[in-house]
């Protein structure tokens, strides 16, 4: 596997909704409260939670970036073009 991960894998991650990730995180936290978990199961849940937290942060950050983008219409009739001599 390449260092950056598989592109198909990453595309699948991008399709996961934030709500689903938060529900999964809540389920894993609930499962971790069980006393009957083995150390291997507990380690597996903790590793998954770490990955989920990272993805949630990235999605929330990306959502904030999109929220603040504004569309600025470009009117080519009003644009001022400078030729090379006027610099």
C-alpha positions as CSV (number, residue, x, y, z in Angstrom):
1,X,0.0,0.0,0.0
2,X,1.2,3.5,-0.8
3,X,2.1,5.9,1.9
4,X,-0.9,8.2,1.3
5,X,-3.4,5.3,1.3
6,X,-5.5,3.8,-1.4
7,X,-7.5,6.4,-3.4
8,X,-10.6,4.1,-3.5
9,X,-10.4,3.8,0.2
10,X,-10.2,7.5,0.7
11,X,-13.1,8.1,-1.7
12,X,-15.2,5.7,0.4
13,X,-14.3,7.7,3.6
14,X,-15.4,10.9,1.9
15,X,-18.8,9.5,1.3
16,X,-19.5,8.7,4.9
17,X,-21.8,11.3,6.5
18,X,-20.7,13.2,9.6
19,X,-23.9,12.1,11.4
20,X,-23.0,8.4,10.8
21,X,-19.5,8.9,12.1
22,X,-20.8,10.5,15.3
23,X,-23.2,7.7,15.8
24,X,-20.4,5.2,15.4
25,X,-18.2,7.1,17.8
26,X,-21.1,7.0,20.4
27,X,-21.5,3.3,19.9
28,X,-17.8,2.6,20.3
29,X,-17.7,4.7,23.5
30,X,-20.7,2.8,24.8
31,X,-19.0,-0.6,24.0
32,X,-15.8,0.5,25.8
33,X,-17.7,0.9,29.0
34,X,-18.4,-2.9,29.1
35,X,-16.3,-4.7,31.7
36,X,-16.3,-8.0,29.6
37,X,-14.1,-6.7,26.8
38,X,-10.8,-8.3,26.3
39,X,-7.7,-6.2,26.0
40,X,-7.5,-7.0,22.3
41,X,-11.1,-5.8,21.7
42,X,-10.5,-2.7,23.8
43,X,-7.4,-1.9,21.8
44,X,-9.3,-2.4,18.6
45,X,-12.1,0.0,19.7
46,X,-9.7,2.6,20.8
47,X,-7.8,2.5,17.5
48,X,-11.1,2.8,15.6
49,X,-12.1,5.7,17.8
50,X,-8.9,7.5,17.1
51,X,-9.4,7.2,13.4
52,X,-13.1,8.2,13.6
53,X,-12.1,11.3,15.7
54,X,-9.5,12.3,13.0
55,X,-12.1,11.9,10.2
56,X,-14.7,13.9,12.1
57,X,-12.3,16.8,12.7
58,X,-11.3,16.8,9.1
59,X,-14.9,16.8,7.9
60,X,-15.9,19.6,10.3
61,X,-12.9,21.6,9.3
62,X,-13.7,21.1,5.6
63,X,-17.3,22.1,6.3
64,X,-16.2,25.3,7.9
65,X,-14.0,26.2,5.0
66,X,-17.0,25.6,2.6
67,X,-19.3,27.6,4.8
68,X,-17.1,30.8,4.5
69,X,-16.5,30.7,0.8
70,X,-18.3,33.4,-1.0
71,X,-19.0,33.5,-4.7
72,X,-17.7,36.7,-6.3
73,X,-19.0,37.2,-9.7
74,X,-16.5,38.5,-12.3
75,X,-17.9,41.0,-14.7
76,X,-15.5,41.1,-17.6
77,X,-17.1,44.3,-19.0
78,X,-16.1,46.2,-15.9
79,X,-12.6,44.7,-15.6
80,X,-9.6,46.9,-16.1
81,X,-6.8,45.4,-18.3
82,X,-3.3,46.8,-18.1
83,X,-1.0,46.5,-21.1
84,X,2.7,45.9,-20.5
85,X,3.6,49.6,-20.9
86,X,1.4,50.9,-18.1
87,X,3.0,48.8,-15.3
